[in-house]
Amino acid sequence: MCRAQNGGRQIIRFNDQWSFSKDPKGTASAQDQSSLNWTKVTLPHTWNDKDVMDDEPGYYRGIGWYKRTLVIPAAFKGKRIYLCFNGANQETEVYVNGSSAGMHIGGYTRFNVDISDLLKPGTDQVNDIMVKVNNRHNDDIAPLSADFTFFGGIYRDVNLLAVEPVHFSTGDHGTDGVYVSTPIVSERSAQVRVKSVVENSSASYQKFSVSTVIYDATNKLITTQVQNVQLGAHQTKNFLQEIKPISDPHLWSPADPYLYRVLTTITDAKTKRIIDQVSNPLGFRWFRFDADKGFFLNGKPLKIMGASRHQDYEGLGNAVPTDLQVRDMQLLKDMGGNFVRIAHYPQDPVILRTCDRLGILASVEIPIVNAITESDAFTRNCTAMQVEMIRQNYNHPSVIIWGYMNEVLLRPKFGNDKARQEQYFGHIRQLAQTLDSLTRKEDPYRYTMIANHGDFDKYGHVGLTKIPMLVGWNLYQGWYSPDLKGFASFLDKHHRELKDKPLLITEYGADADPRIRSFSPVRFDKSIEYAIKYHQIYLNAMLERPFVSGGMAWNLADFNSEPREETMPHINNKGLLTIGRQPKDTYYLYQAYLLNKPFVKIASSSWAERSGVADSTGNTCTQFVQVATNAKGVELFLNGQSLGVRPATDHISTWRVPFLNGDNRLRALDAATGQSDEVVIKFNLLPTMPSVQNPINELNVLLGADRYYIDEHLKQTWVPDRPYQKGSWGYVGGELYKAGNNRTSYGTDKNIVDTFDDPIYQTQRVGISQYKLDVPDGEYELSLLFAELTGGDAKEALAYNLDNGQSKEQKASDRVFNVTVNGVPFLHNFNIAAEYGRTTPVDKTIRVLVVNGAGITIDLAPVKGKTILNALKLRRIN
């Protein structure tokens, strides 16, 4: 990218021709790079795009070096030259020709480095640029810990900026030096105030003018104001322009995101040449939060609904191209959302530019997450981050809230020393007050907010519900705590006990693995169906209560959290979209709730490869199908035949659909509007009573599970197990495995190493004596799948699972058993842990020839401890 403005500032994209090397020993320097091994890279870049997804705990947190050469263009002669970083995580030092040009602390805000005085003279000289980036843990830099991955690297764009000696200041916390505010706005009139920070880096006195011109969305000139000014050598000064009130302004809103444009220019007094020029968006709106009535925009009530957003993307980490960032906001808008919580840190500048354009309200916050450090350095770094965040994003009409803490009492320090803990709480309160006061001083026109986890009394005790203007609650009743109904009770408790404090639900969500389905969903089964139920209850409770200003689903999309295990290791999959941004059923549910146009979507359409056991007729398998809609009722057709009209309950219509083997065409229709949706479901019908005429060609069974699993790569569906009945197939004896924690009702949430199909191995039947398959004669391939789920290395319980900080590792089972197939020994003295290790997938496959109607009988006999079987796969060969 290159942008030039009539001899003023010039901006050139500086992402190409870089080389990168890790420096794990920390022995390299700008002068000595002999220990480094360089590879070519293009920015944005992170060194953690792969190691955060492997099965080895942890990821590289240390030093990385970047280098490239720079030849100054002739057009830059006589100008000040800056390197402008949109984001590098988290400690950065820039070197030019071996000398330090500048440093920055913090991984999520922009910063500019003046390299002018270190460049070799002349425009044909080759200059060496080196950048040292470190994403190590540092007790003095937030975030200290969090449920997201701290990707290292120069993971956002870098630009080369050239400006005249007199220019809008680039040294004001990474901004362009121009701040636009609208102190008073109404339908009849709007005030505009423009503050410009102008720097004279020359050695002489300078005279010039600062002009501000406002254009409407059609580029029509609305108003102009000019101010003649002067600056001494090496002087920086603020200039304030009070613009004449604009009559009958076209207001900005989510429904009509009308943008004016503010062009601020420095012009030389003698030559009338443009020296510098900066353009900013301008949206006229006014807003307020009310503790009883919720949020008001431009004088009208508006329930603000949307999602929080993390910035990483599948396979890319945080090094996400601009087009994909823009697409995230478009997906939020297409969902019907009018709000985004930019969590838990400021994000790429394009996000708020897109919010301005699309009409999405926003909150932004700095990354004080889970805990603080009681040091002056930590406080200084946090206040610097807050100022950078506010000033860099000040001109966006979409921003209405500044935040500065998230769940800071989730796992408080000094739990064994109450007196010392109270002292720690006092330091948190003091930091919160410092940041809140600072924010109100920096920007008196927006609200302040802290997001708290659901310990109402603790936050009240520490005083964090009193300091900010708004209280955000991150609530997970029905997920991390068991009672779904507790969500509505919590809302009412806040309204009752904090009468003067407006509230937002800043997080809520349930894991939703799109590969897992259940017709009897339960908490922590990770099924899409449980997530649908969860979000319906939360949406209803928020929409029914005017005092709830709004809610932000956690999260817009799945995101990386390296320490997580569960069904999709290293991913927090509470997103309404996958980490690759494919919609889940929950995304369609939000469209049904929030869109203002007719909407019909077969929510189960992503489950296009199904399997199930035939009904008593033997010709069909009846399974539920859900349709998300904002219609009163919808009609569903199966292969052209109507299955009737079903009313929508909480925006979901449900049918019991008799699927045939093979392709099944579903069509959902809202007759009132003509809105419809279609999908073809490929169904693998499993016979209840296998026979020569109706054989089992392929069977994939999850033992100890009451959920289905979809193998997206092989297009296979694994079905829940069933007890054996004569003439059919199923298990004999045993019980389903329970991990022994307070979350999972069956199975485990441990990472199964060396596989992406963790759910196949995360459930099992313990103490099983037989598995019988009364299949007809023929040759079969039988696979028995095992994983030892008990024992393993003790790990600290992750804070978000609310296990009180205790590691709860189930005692290792010492098990040895024998397996025979049709009386023939198959596995002798089988010791899974000893032979393969724990939480490791084991596939034992054998060919079986069935004759004389014997079927297949698998006997499991204990030698020591109890037998187990996790899953079974049967494939008919002829």
Summary of the structure (lengths in Angstrom):
residues: 878
radius of gyration: 30.8
end to end distance: 61.6
largest distance: 106.0
contacts: 3058
relative contact order: 0.07
helix: 15%
strand: 40%
